[in-house]
Amino acid sequence: MKTFLDRFMRDQTGATAVEYALICALISIVLISAYSALTPKIAAVFEKVGNAVPQSDG
């Protein structure tokens, strides 16, 4: 039993998967926050450009 616990404590094969999952989660949080913060500003820019372009009747 002791050898199993020793081997289990030294095994780090799953550590990289957990680290990648945490990095992906943090990147997702940053992207969602940026999207939420920038959406109104981007919409305002498109509205301003749309109002500046002359409308054609044909």
Gaussian input, Z-matrix of N, CA and C with variables (Angstrom, degrees):
# hf/3-21g

backbone

0 1
 N
 C     1     B1
 C     2     B2     1     A1
 N     3     B3     2     A2     1     D1
 C     4     B4     3     A3     2     D2
 C     5     B5     4     A4     3     D3
 N     6     B6     5     A5     4     D4
 C     7     B7     6     A6     5     D5
 C     8     B8     7     A7     6     D6
 N     9     B9     8     A8     7     D7
 C    10    B10     9     A9     8     D8
 C    11    B11    10    A10     9     D9
 N    12    B12    11    A11    10    D10
 C    13    B13    12    A12    11    D11
 C    14    B14    13    A13    12    D12
 N    15    B15    14    A14    13    D13
 C    16    B16    15    A15    14    D14
 C    17    B17    16    A16    15    D15
 N    18    B18    17    A17    16    D16
 C    19    B19    18    A18    17    D17
 C    20    B20    19    A19    18    D18
 N    21    B21    20    A20    19    D19
 C    22    B22    21    A21    20    D20
 C    23    B23    22    A22    21    D21
 N    24    B24    23    A23    22    D22
 C    25    B25    24    A24    23    D23
 C    26    B26    25    A25    24    D24
 N    27    B27    26    A26    25    D25
 C    28    B28    27    A27    26    D26
 C    29    B29    28    A28    27    D27
 N    30    B30    29    A29    28    D28
 C    31    B31    30    A30    29    D29
 C    32    B32    31    A31    30    D30
 N    33    B33    32    A32    31    D31
 C    34    B34    33    A33    32    D32
 C    35    B35    34    A34    33    D33
 N    36    B36    35    A35    34    D34
 C    37    B37    36    A36    35    D35
 C    38    B38    37    A37    36    D36
 N    39    B39    38    A38    37    D37
 C    40    B40    39    A39    38    D38
 C    41    B41    40    A40    39    D39
 N    42    B42    41    A41    40    D40
 C    43    B43    42    A42    41    D41
 C    44    B44    43    A43    42    D42
 N    45    B45    44    A44    43    D43
 C    46    B46    45    A45    44    D44
 C    47    B47    46    A46    45    D45
 N    48    B48    47    A47    46    D46
 C    49    B49    48    A48    47    D47
 C    50    B50    49    A49    48    D48
 N    51    B51    50    A50    49    D49
 C    52    B52    51    A51    50    D50
 C    53    B53    52    A52    51    D51
 N    54    B54    53    A53    52    D52
 C    55    B55    54    A54    53    D53
 C    56    B56    55    A55    54    D54
 N    57    B57    56    A56    55    D55
 C    58    B58    57    A57    56    D56
 C    59    B59    58    A58    57    D57
 N    60    B60    59    A59    58    D58
 C    61    B61    60    A60    59    D59
 C    62    B62    61    A61    60    D60
 N    63    B63    62    A62    61    D61
 C    64    B64    63    A63    62    D62
 C    65    B65    64    A64    63    D63
 N    66    B66    65    A65    64    D64
 C    67    B67    66    A66    65    D65
 C    68    B68    67    A67    66    D66
 N    69    B69    68    A68    67    D67
 C    70    B70    69    A69    68    D68
 C    71    B71    70    A70    69    D69
 N    72    B72    71    A71    70    D70
 C    73    B73    72    A72    71    D71
 C    74    B74    73    A73    72    D72
 N    75    B75    74    A74    73    D73
 C    76    B76    75    A75    74    D74
 C    77    B77    76    A76    75    D75
 N    78    B78    77    A77    76    D76
 C    79    B79    78    A78    77    D77
 C    80    B80    79    A79    78    D78
 N    81    B81    80    A80    79    D79
 C    82    B82    81    A81    80    D80
 C    83    B83    82    A82    81    D81
 N    84    B84    83    A83    82    D82
 C    85    B85    84    A84    83    D83
 C    86    B86    85    A85    84    D84
 N    87    B87    86    A86    85    D85
 C    88    B88    87    A87    86    D86
 C    89    B89    88    A88    87    D87
 N    90    B90    89    A89    88    D88
 C    91    B91    90    A90    89    D89
 C    92    B92    91    A91    90    D90
 N    93    B93    92    A92    91    D91
 C    94    B94    93    A93    92    D92
 C    95    B95    94    A94    93    D93
 N    96    B96    95    A95    94    D94
 C    97    B97    96    A96    95    D95
 C    98    B98    97    A97    96    D96
 N    99    B99    98    A98    97    D97
 C   100   B100    99    A99    98    D98
 C   101   B101   100   A100    99    D99
 N   102   B102   101   A101   100   D100
 C   103   B103   102   A102   101   D101
 C   104   B104   103   A103   102   D102
 N   105   B105   104   A104   103   D103
 C   106   B106   105   A105   104   D104
 C   107   B107   106   A106   105   D105
 N   108   B108   107   A107   106   D106
 C   109   B109   108   A108   107   D107
 C   110   B110   109   A109   108   D108
 N   111   B111   110   A110   109   D109
 C   112   B112   111   A111   110   D110
 C   113   B113   112   A112   111   D111
 N   114   B114   113   A113   112   D112
 C   115   B115   114   A114   113   D113
 C   116   B116   115   A115   114   D114
 N   117   B117   116   A116   115   D115
 C   118   B118   117   A117   116   D116
 C   119   B119   118   A118   117   D117
 N   120   B120   119   A119   118   D118
 C   121   B121   120   A120   119   D119
 C   122   B122   121   A121   120   D120
 N   123   B123   122   A122   121   D121
 C   124   B124   123   A123   122   D122
 C   125   B125   124   A124   123   D123
 N   126   B126   125   A125   124   D124
 C   127   B127   126   A126   125   D125
 C   128   B128   127   A127   126   D126
 N   129   B129   128   A128   127   D127
 C   130   B130   129   A129   128   D128
 C   131   B131   130   A130   129   D129
 N   132   B132   131   A131   130   D130
 C   133   B133   132   A132   131   D131
 C   134   B134   133   A133   132   D132
 N   135   B135   134   A134   133   D133
 C   136   B136   135   A135   134   D134
 C   137   B137   136   A136   135   D135
 N   138   B138   137   A137   136   D136
 C   139   B139   138   A138   137   D137
 C   140   B140   139   A139   138   D138
 N   141   B141   140   A140   139   D139
 C   142   B142   141   A141   140   D140
 C   143   B143   142   A142   141   D141
 N   144   B144   143   A143   142   D142
 C   145   B145   144   A144   143   D143
 C   146   B146   145   A145   144   D144
 N   147   B147   146   A146   145   D145
 C   148   B148   147   A147   146   D146
 C   149   B149   148   A148   147   D147
 N   150   B150   149   A149   148   D148
 C   151   B151   150   A150   149   D149
 C   152   B152   151   A151   150   D150
 N   153   B153   152   A152   151   D151
 C   154   B154   153   A153   152   D152
 C   155   B155   154   A154   153   D153
 N   156   B156   155   A155   154   D154
 C   157   B157   156   A156   155   D155
 C   158   B158   157   A157   156   D156
 N   159   B159   158   A158   157   D157
 C   160   B160   159   A159   158   D158
 C   161   B161   160   A160   159   D159
 N   162   B162   161   A161   160   D160
 C   163   B163   162   A162   161   D161
 C   164   B164   163   A163   162   D162
 N   165   B165   164   A164   163   D163
 C   166   B166   165   A165   164   D164
 C   167   B167   166   A166   165   D165
 N   168   B168   167   A167   166   D166
 C   169   B169   168   A168   167   D167
 C   170   B170   169   A169   168   D168
 N   171   B171   170   A170   169   D169
 C   172   B172   171   A171   170   D170
 C   173   B173   172   A172   171   D171

   B1=1.4463
   B2=1.5262
   B3=1.3146
   B4=1.4586
   B5=1.5305
   B6=1.3235
   B7=1.4651
   B8=1.5258
   B9=1.3158
   B10=1.4652
   B11=1.5179
   B12=1.3348
   B13=1.4655
   B14=1.5208
   B15=1.3056
   B16=1.4652
   B17=1.5259
   B18=1.3277
   B19=1.4585
   B20=1.5354
   B21=1.3303
   B22=1.4637
   B23=1.5219
   B24=1.3043
   B25=1.4658
   B26=1.5294
   B27=1.3358
   B28=1.4566
   B29=1.5264
   B30=1.3157
   B31=1.4577
   B32=1.5241
   B33=1.3363
   B34=1.4588
   B35=1.5261
   B36=1.3103
   B37=1.4600
   B38=1.5191
   B39=1.3140
   B40=1.4553
   B41=1.5173
   B42=1.3095
   B43=1.4618
   B44=1.5198
   B45=1.3128
   B46=1.4591
   B47=1.5179
   B48=1.3244
   B49=1.4600
   B50=1.5280
   B51=1.3168
   B52=1.4614
   B53=1.5221
   B54=1.3090
   B55=1.4626
   B56=1.5271
   B57=1.3263
   B58=1.4658
   B59=1.5259
   B60=1.3069
   B61=1.4670
   B62=1.5253
   B63=1.3140
   B64=1.4650
   B65=1.5189
   B66=1.3208
   B67=1.4637
   B68=1.5275
   B69=1.3286
   B70=1.4719
   B71=1.5204
   B72=1.3202
   B73=1.4600
   B74=1.5249
   B75=1.3136
   B76=1.4668
   B77=1.5227
   B78=1.3225
   B79=1.4650
   B80=1.5212
   B81=1.3219
   B82=1.4634
   B83=1.5236
   B84=1.3159
   B85=1.4669
   B86=1.5233
   B87=1.3219
   B88=1.4658
   B89=1.5260
   B90=1.3319
   B91=1.4597
   B92=1.5242
   B93=1.3023
   B94=1.4664
   B95=1.5273
   B96=1.3076
   B97=1.4698
   B98=1.5194
   B99=1.3127
   B100=1.4602
   B101=1.5247
   B102=1.3273
   B103=1.4614
   B104=1.5233
   B105=1.3207
   B106=1.4629
   B107=1.5254
   B108=1.3028
   B109=1.4606
   B110=1.5250
   B111=1.3270
   B112=1.4661
   B113=1.5231
   B114=1.3066
   B115=1.4634
   B116=1.5264
   B117=1.3260
   B118=1.4672
   B119=1.5349
   B120=1.3135
   B121=1.4665
   B122=1.5291
   B123=1.3248
   B124=1.4635
   B125=1.5223
   B126=1.3254
   B127=1.4592
   B128=1.5201
   B129=1.3137
   B130=1.4638
   B131=1.5262
   B132=1.3219
   B133=1.4697
   B134=1.5267
   B135=1.3293
   B136=1.4621
   B137=1.5265
   B138=1.3155
   B139=1.4646
   B140=1.5202
   B141=1.3247
   B142=1.4725
   B143=1.5213
   B144=1.3187
   B145=1.4647
   B146=1.5255
   B147=1.3238
   B148=1.4534
   B149=1.5110
   B150=1.3203
   B151=1.4635
   B152=1.5224
   B153=1.3183
   B154=1.4601
   B155=1.5253
   B156=1.3149
   B157=1.4676
   B158=1.5252
   B159=1.3326
   B160=1.4616
   B161=1.5339
   B162=1.3181
   B163=1.4652
   B164=1.5162
   B165=1.3193
   B166=1.4671
   B167=1.5230
   B168=1.3167
   B169=1.4684
   B170=1.5219
   B171=1.2635
   B172=1.4467
   B173=1.4390
   A1=110.97
   A2=116.34
   A3=119.84
   A4=111.33
   A5=116.72
   A6=118.80
   A7=110.76
   A8=117.29
   A9=120.50
   A10=110.44
   A11=117.03
   A12=120.63
   A13=111.44
   A14=117.24
   A15=120.22
   A16=110.74
   A17=115.66
   A18=120.25
   A19=110.55
   A20=116.94
   A21=121.87
   A22=111.00
   A23=117.87
   A24=121.90
   A25=112.06
   A26=117.81
   A27=121.49
   A28=113.06
   A29=117.32
   A30=121.37
   A31=110.26
   A32=117.12
   A33=121.80
   A34=111.59
   A35=118.21
   A36=120.12
   A37=112.38
   A38=118.95
   A39=121.10
   A40=113.38
   A41=117.86
   A42=121.03
   A43=112.11
   A44=117.64
   A45=118.95
   A46=111.09
   A47=118.36
   A48=120.54
   A49=110.45
   A50=116.36
   A51=120.06
   A52=110.17
   A53=117.40
   A54=120.74
   A55=111.02
   A56=116.97
   A57=119.85
   A58=110.84
   A59=118.06
   A60=120.97
   A61=110.94
   A62=117.08
   A63=120.04
   A64=111.96
   A65=117.26
   A66=121.02
   A67=109.93
   A68=117.42
   A69=120.99
   A70=111.19
   A71=116.83
   A72=120.22
   A73=110.93
   A74=117.57
   A75=120.56
   A76=111.69
   A77=117.16
   A78=120.36
   A79=110.10
   A80=117.27
   A81=121.01
   A82=111.15
   A83=116.94
   A84=120.48
   A85=110.56
   A86=117.20
   A87=120.97
   A88=110.74
   A89=117.51
   A90=120.23
   A91=112.11
   A92=117.52
   A93=120.46
   A94=110.62
   A95=117.02
   A96=120.50
   A97=111.26
   A98=117.02
   A99=120.89
   A100=110.77
   A101=116.91
   A102=120.79
   A103=110.54
   A104=116.63
   A105=121.02
   A106=111.56
   A107=116.25
   A108=120.05
   A109=112.47
   A110=117.59
   A111=120.33
   A112=114.45
   A113=119.30
   A114=121.38
   A115=112.87
   A116=120.67
   A117=119.14
   A118=113.24
   A119=116.78
   A120=120.01
   A121=111.17
   A122=116.52
   A123=120.31
   A124=110.19
   A125=117.56
   A126=121.47
   A127=110.72
   A128=117.43
   A129=121.45
   A130=110.97
   A131=117.13
   A132=120.43
   A133=110.30
   A134=117.30
   A135=119.84
   A136=111.32
   A137=117.25
   A138=119.90
   A139=111.12
   A140=116.32
   A141=120.75
   A142=110.52
   A143=117.00
   A144=121.37
   A145=109.78
   A146=117.42
   A147=121.03
   A148=112.53
   A149=117.00
   A150=120.85
   A151=111.50
   A152=118.16
   A153=121.69
   A154=112.60
   A155=117.55
   A156=121.25
   A157=108.14
   A158=116.26
   A159=117.87
   A160=112.03
   A161=115.40
   A162=120.67
   A163=109.36
   A164=116.88
   A165=120.93
   A166=107.91
   A167=116.84
   A168=121.59
   A169=110.68
   A170=119.76
   A171=120.07
   A172=112.44
   D1=-37.43
   D2=-179.77
   D3=-64.33
   D4=-39.15
   D5=179.62
   D6=-66.65
   D7=-35.27
   D8=177.22
   D9=-63.49
   D10=-45.33
   D11=179.55
   D12=-65.71
   D13=-40.18
   D14=177.70
   D15=-62.08
   D16=-46.12
   D17=-179.94
   D18=-64.82
   D19=-39.29
   D20=179.28
   D21=-64.23
   D22=-41.05
   D23=-178.90
   D24=-69.56
   D25=-29.49
   D26=179.98
   D27=-86.21
   D28=-17.39
   D29=-176.62
   D30=-73.72
   D31=122.35
   D32=-178.71
   D33=-122.88
   D34=24.34
   D35=-176.82
   D36=-67.97
   D37=-31.75
   D38=-179.48
   D39=-86.90
   D40=-8.61
   D41=-176.22
   D42=-64.13
   D43=-39.29
   D44=-178.04
   D45=-67.95
   D46=-35.38
   D47=178.43
   D48=-63.84
   D49=-40.98
   D50=178.59
   D51=-66.01
   D52=-41.15
   D53=179.30
   D54=-63.78
   D55=-43.45
   D56=177.68
   D57=-63.39
   D58=-38.38
   D59=178.32
   D60=-64.16
   D61=-40.74
   D62=177.66
   D63=-66.30
   D64=-40.16
   D65=177.97
   D66=-63.65
   D67=-43.75
   D68=178.37
   D69=-62.50
   D70=-39.97
   D71=179.03
   D72=-64.74
   D73=-42.64
   D74=179.13
   D75=-66.17
   D76=-40.97
   D77=177.77
   D78=-63.62
   D79=-40.52
   D80=178.46
   D81=-62.35
   D82=-42.60
   D83=178.99
   D84=-62.58
   D85=-42.43
   D86=179.42
   D87=-64.57
   D88=-44.03
   D89=-179.72
   D90=-65.39
   D91=-41.70
   D92=178.69
   D93=-65.43
   D94=-40.11
   D95=177.83
   D96=-64.39
   D97=-43.81
   D98=179.32
   D99=-64.79
   D100=-41.70
   D101=178.84
   D102=-61.96
   D103=-44.14
   D104=-179.93
   D105=-64.29
   D106=-38.26
   D107=-178.04
   D108=-75.62
   D109=-34.09
   D110=-173.88
   D111=-93.13
   D112=-15.27
   D113=-176.21
   D114=-57.21
   D115=-48.85
   D116=179.32
   D117=-62.71
   D118=-36.63
   D119=-179.65
   D120=-68.22
   D121=-41.62
   D122=178.96
   D123=-66.15
   D124=-40.50
   D125=177.80
   D126=-62.15
   D127=-38.81
   D128=178.56
   D129=-65.30
   D130=-39.24
   D131=178.77
   D132=-64.83
   D133=-44.48
   D134=179.44
   D135=-65.52
   D136=-36.68
   D137=177.51
   D138=-65.97
   D139=-40.79
   D140=179.03
   D141=-63.89
   D142=-43.63
   D143=178.61
   D144=-65.72
   D145=-41.96
   D146=179.47
   D147=-63.11
   D148=-35.68
   D149=178.00
   D150=-74.47
   D151=-26.88
   D152=-178.41
   D153=-80.44
   D154=-23.40
   D155=-178.98
   D156=-80.84
   D157=129.29
   D158=179.68
   D159=-67.63
   D160=141.94
   D161=-179.76
   D162=-83.89
   D163=140.28
   D164=176.56
   D165=-102.57
   D166=145.55
   D167=-178.86
   D168=-90.55
   D169=-5.78
   D170=-173.69
   D171=-118.12

